[in-house]
Amino acid sequence: MSIQNALTVDVEDYFQVSAFAESIKQKDWDNHPLRVENNTHKLLDMFDESQQKATFFVLGWVAERQKDLVLEIAKRGHEVACHGYSHQLIYNQTPEVFREETVRAKSILEDIIQQPVRGYRAASYSITEKSTWALDILAESGFVYDSSIFPVRHDRYGMPDTPEHPYKLETPLGHSIIEFPLSTAKIINYRLPIAGGGYFRLYPYWLSKMGLKQINRQQKPFIFYLHPWEVDPEQPKIDASWFSRFRHYNNLDKCESRLKNLLSDFQFGTSWDVLNSLGLVEESSKV
């Protein structure tokens, strides 16, 4: 029996990524052409064709401007989850600002789809040792699960000593929330980030497939992520540092074909369905 894995999309546009935060300020976002609608529709069509379901972590800023897109995601049977409002790194925010933005984004999405939004993912996985206080705010705001902790070492994110597979987490103030950490593969004693995004574009496909299969061989599900702009090699080019440009533009022209291979090679569902199948979701949260 094949393992069902979680397929996730972080719904943000090309000019909103953290790598370009120094080049494009939030106040200028409305000056850039939106490409997120067409690119998300491309992913929706691919998922329909492969008969796979996904969780779409939608940025509140995008949802305000693309309500029909959010409705279309839900209409096609996918899970709508929250990616915050402004795609700011949490550890650069105050708890007060984070709470306001998180509640605002959750409310926007729930007003659109008229269903509870249970899942959250931070911009650039920015729940780290410096911002674990955010987990209490998520629990207090009614989220059942989080998918923001990447158990690796990285210059922008990561909590390398945390569990590799889904688990119930106790927050600093004693609340409970389910964590669906981003997936890693073991290479000797090294945790290789294998969950998708820039890693999926950087590695040859055989390496991604090998690492993801390693997780399924342990009878564990993995979680995979990507962004709508990653299937859009024709997007406008942003003037930024060479490293930021490399991270963002590397192998954009190969991502769509690799994604089609991935959808053929693995079985996927929503994050919520995977967590439910693992028995981590309490009956009171299923309503």
C-alpha positions as CSV (number, residue, x, y, z in Angstrom):
1,M,0.0,0.0,0.0
2,S,1.4,3.4,-1.0
3,I,1.9,6.1,1.5
4,Q,-0.2,9.3,1.1
5,N,2.1,12.4,1.3
6,A,1.2,16.0,1.7
7,L,1.3,18.3,-1.4
8,T,1.5,22.0,-0.5
9,V,1.6,25.3,-2.3
10,D,2.7,28.6,-0.8
11,V,0.5,31.0,-2.7
12,E,2.5,34.2,-3.0
13,D,3.7,36.1,-6.1
14,Y,7.2,36.4,-7.5
15,F,7.9,39.9,-6.0
16,Q,6.9,38.9,-2.5
17,V,9.6,36.4,-1.7
18,S,12.0,37.0,1.2
19,A,15.0,36.9,-1.1
20,F,13.8,40.2,-2.7
21,A,12.7,42.0,0.4
22,E,15.6,44.4,0.2
23,S,14.8,45.2,-3.5
24,I,11.0,45.4,-3.3
25,K,9.3,46.9,-0.3
26,Q,5.8,45.8,0.7
27,K,4.4,49.3,0.1
28,D,5.4,48.9,-3.6
29,W,3.8,45.5,-4.1
30,D,0.8,47.0,-5.9
31,N,3.1,48.5,-8.5
32,H,4.0,45.0,-9.8
33,P,1.9,42.9,-12.2
34,L,0.2,40.0,-10.5
35,R,1.0,36.6,-12.0
36,V,-0.1,34.5,-9.1
37,E,-3.6,33.8,-10.5
38,N,-2.5,32.3,-13.8
39,N,0.3,30.3,-12.2
40,T,-1.9,28.9,-9.5
41,H,-4.4,27.9,-12.1
42,K,-1.6,26.1,-14.0
43,L,-1.0,24.1,-10.8
44,L,-4.7,23.4,-10.2
45,D,-5.0,22.0,-13.7
46,M,-1.9,19.8,-13.2
47,F,-3.3,18.5,-9.9
48,D,-6.7,17.8,-11.6
49,E,-5.0,15.9,-14.4
50,S,-3.0,13.7,-11.9
51,Q,-6.1,13.4,-9.6
52,Q,-4.1,14.7,-6.6
53,K,-5.2,17.0,-3.8
54,A,-3.1,19.7,-2.1
55,T,-3.0,22.3,0.6
56,F,-2.7,25.9,-0.5
57,F,-1.2,28.2,2.1
58,V,-2.5,31.5,0.8
59,L,-1.0,34.8,1.7
60,G,-3.7,37.2,3.1
61,W,-2.5,40.1,0.8
62,V,-3.1,37.8,-2.2
63,A,-6.4,36.6,-0.9
64,E,-7.8,40.2,-0.6
65,R,-7.0,40.8,-4.3
66,Q,-7.8,37.3,-5.6
67,K,-10.9,36.1,-3.9
68,D,-12.1,34.2,-6.9
69,L,-8.8,32.3,-6.9
70,V,-9.2,31.3,-3.3
71,L,-12.8,30.1,-4.0
72,E,-11.6,28.1,-7.0
73,I,-9.0,26.3,-4.9
74,A,-11.7,25.3,-2.4
75,K,-14.2,24.5,-5.2
76,R,-11.7,22.0,-6.7
77,G,-11.5,20.1,-3.4
78,H,-8.2,21.4,-2.1
79,E,-7.5,22.6,1.4
80,V,-7.2,26.4,2.0
81,A,-4.7,27.2,4.7
82,C,-3.0,30.4,5.9
83,H,0.4,31.8,4.9
84,G,0.1,34.9,7.1
85,Y,-0.7,38.4,5.6
86,S,2.4,40.2,4.5
87,H,5.2,37.5,4.1
88,Q,7.4,39.1,6.7
89,L,9.9,37.0,8.7
90,I,8.3,36.3,12.1
91,Y,11.5,36.8,14.1
92,N,11.6,40.4,12.7
93,Q,8.1,41.1,13.9
94,T,6.8,41.9,17.4
95,P,4.3,39.4,18.9
96,E,1.6,42.1,18.7
97,V,2.1,42.7,14.9
98,F,2.3,39.0,14.3
99,R,-0.9,38.3,16.1
100,E,-2.8,41.1,14.3
101,E,-1.6,40.0,10.9
102,T,-2.2,36.3,11.5
103,V,-5.8,36.9,12.8
104,R,-6.4,39.2,9.9
105,A,-5.2,36.7,7.3
106,K,-7.2,33.8,8.8
107,S,-10.3,35.9,8.9
108,I,-10.0,37.0,5.3
109,L,-9.6,33.4,4.1
110,E,-12.5,32.1,6.3
111,D,-14.8,34.9,5.1
112,I,-14.1,33.9,1.5
113,I,-14.5,30.1,1.7
114,Q,-17.0,30.0,4.6
115,Q,-15.0,27.2,6.2
116,P,-12.5,27.0,9.1
117,V,-8.9,27.5,8.2
118,R,-6.9,25.0,10.3
119,G,-3.4,25.1,9.0
120,Y,-0.6,27.8,9.0
121,R,2.8,28.2,7.4
122,A,5.2,31.0,8.2
123,A,6.9,33.1,5.6
124,S,10.3,31.4,4.8
125,Y,9.8,28.9,7.7
126,S,10.6,31.7,10.1
127,I,9.5,30.0,13.3
128,T,12.9,29.4,14.8
129,E,14.3,29.4,18.3
130,K,14.0,33.2,18.2
131,S,10.3,33.0,17.5
132,T,8.7,30.0,19.2
133,W,6.4,32.5,20.9
134,A,4.5,32.5,17.6
135,L,3.3,29.0,18.2
136,D,1.3,30.2,21.2
137,I,-0.4,32.9,19.1
138,L,-1.2,30.3,16.4
139,A,-2.8,28.0,19.0
140,E,-4.7,30.9,20.6
141,S,-5.9,32.0,17.1
142,G,-7.6,28.6,16.5
143,F,-5.1,26.9,14.2
144,V,-4.9,23.1,14.7
145,Y,-1.6,22.6,12.9
146,D,1.5,24.4,11.8
147,S,3.9,23.6,9.1
148,S,6.7,26.1,9.6
149,I,9.5,24.3,11.3
150,F,12.3,23.1,9.1
151,P,14.6,20.7,11.1
152,V,17.8,21.8,9.3
153,R,20.5,24.4,9.6
154,H,20.1,27.4,7.3
155,D,21.0,31.0,7.1
156,R,17.4,32.2,7.3
157,Y,15.5,29.4,9.1
158,G,15.7,26.0,10.8
159,M,15.5,24.2,14.1
160,P,17.9,21.3,13.5
161,D,17.2,19.4,16.8
162,T,13.4,19.1,16.3
163,P,11.6,15.9,15.2
164,E,11.6,15.0,11.5
165,H,8.0,13.7,11.2
166,P,4.5,15.0,12.3
167,Y,4.0,15.3,16.0
168,K,2.0,17.1,18.7
169,L,4.0,20.0,20.0
170,E,3.6,21.8,23.4
171,T,4.1,25.5,23.0
172,P,6.1,27.6,25.5
173,L,2.8,28.6,27.3
174,G,1.5,25.0,27.4
175,H,-0.9,25.0,24.4
176,S,-1.0,22.0,22.1
177,I,-0.6,22.3,18.3
178,I,0.3,19.7,15.6
179,E,3.5,20.3,13.8
180,F,4.1,19.0,10.2
181,P,7.8,19.7,9.8
182,L,9.3,20.1,6.4
183,S,10.9,16.9,5.1
184,T,14.5,15.9,5.3
185,A,16.5,12.8,4.2
186,K,19.3,11.2,6.1
187,I,22.7,11.3,4.3
188,I,25.0,9.5,6.8
189,N,24.4,11.8,9.8
190,Y,23.4,14.9,7.8
191,R,19.8,16.0,7.4
192,L,19.3,17.0,3.7
193,P,16.4,19.3,3.1
194,I,14.3,17.5,0.5
195,A,10.9,19.1,0.9
196,G,10.7,21.0,-2.4
197,G,11.0,24.6,-3.4
198,G,14.5,25.8,-4.3
199,Y,15.9,22.4,-3.3
200,F,13.7,20.7,-5.9
201,R,15.0,23.0,-8.5
202,L,18.6,22.7,-7.4
203,Y,18.9,18.9,-7.1
204,P,18.6,16.6,-10.0
205,Y,15.2,14.9,-9.9
206,W,16.7,11.5,-9.1
207,L,18.1,12.9,-5.9
208,S,14.8,14.4,-4.8
209,K,13.0,11.2,-5.7
210,M,15.5,9.1,-3.8
211,G,15.3,11.2,-0.7
212,L,11.5,11.3,-0.7
213,K,11.3,7.5,-1.2
214,Q,13.6,7.1,1.8
215,I,10.9,8.7,4.0
216,N,8.1,6.5,2.5
217,R,10.2,3.3,3.1
218,Q,10.1,4.2,6.8
219,Q,6.3,4.1,6.4
220,K,6.2,7.9,7.0
221,P,4.6,10.6,4.9
222,F,6.7,13.5,3.6
223,I,5.5,17.0,2.9
224,F,6.3,18.7,-0.4
225,Y,6.1,22.4,-1.1
226,L,6.5,24.8,-4.0
227,H,5.3,28.2,-5.1
228,P,3.2,29.3,-8.2
229,W,6.0,31.4,-9.5
230,E,8.3,28.3,-9.7
231,V,6.3,27.1,-12.8
232,D,6.7,30.6,-14.4
233,P,10.1,31.0,-16.1
234,E,8.8,34.0,-18.0
235,Q,8.3,36.1,-14.8
236,P,9.9,39.6,-14.7
237,K,13.5,39.7,-13.5
238,I,14.2,41.5,-10.2
239,D,17.4,43.4,-9.6
240,A,18.9,41.8,-6.5
241,S,22.1,40.2,-5.2
242,W,23.6,37.4,-7.3
243,F,22.8,34.9,-4.5
244,S,19.2,36.0,-4.2
245,R,18.8,35.8,-8.0
246,F,20.4,32.4,-8.0
247,R,18.0,31.1,-5.3
248,H,15.0,32.4,-7.1
249,Y,15.7,31.8,-10.8
250,N,17.8,28.6,-10.7
251,N,16.2,26.0,-13.0
252,L,12.8,27.6,-13.2
253,D,12.5,26.2,-16.7
254,K,12.8,22.6,-15.3
255,C,10.4,22.8,-12.4
256,E,7.1,22.1,-14.2
257,S,8.4,18.9,-15.9
258,R,9.9,17.7,-12.6
259,L,6.6,18.4,-10.8
260,K,4.8,16.3,-13.4
261,N,7.2,13.4,-12.7
262,L,6.7,13.9,-8.9
263,L,2.9,13.7,-9.3
264,S,3.3,10.5,-11.3
265,D,5.8,8.9,-8.9
266,F,4.0,9.6,-5.5
267,Q,0.6,9.7,-4.0
268,F,-0.5,13.0,-2.5
269,G,-3.3,14.5,-0.4
270,T,-3.9,17.6,1.7
271,S,-1.9,18.2,4.9
272,W,-5.1,17.9,6.9
273,D,-6.0,14.5,5.4
274,V,-2.4,13.2,6.1
275,L,-2.4,14.4,9.7
276,N,-5.9,12.9,10.2
277,S,-4.7,9.5,8.8
278,L,-1.9,9.5,11.3
279,G,-4.4,9.9,14.2
280,L,-3.0,13.2,15.2
281,V,-6.2,15.2,14.8
282,E,-8.6,15.2,17.8
283,E,-12.3,14.5,17.2
284,S,-13.2,18.0,18.4
285,S,-11.0,19.6,15.6
286,K,-12.6,17.6,12.8
287,V,-15.8,19.5,12.9
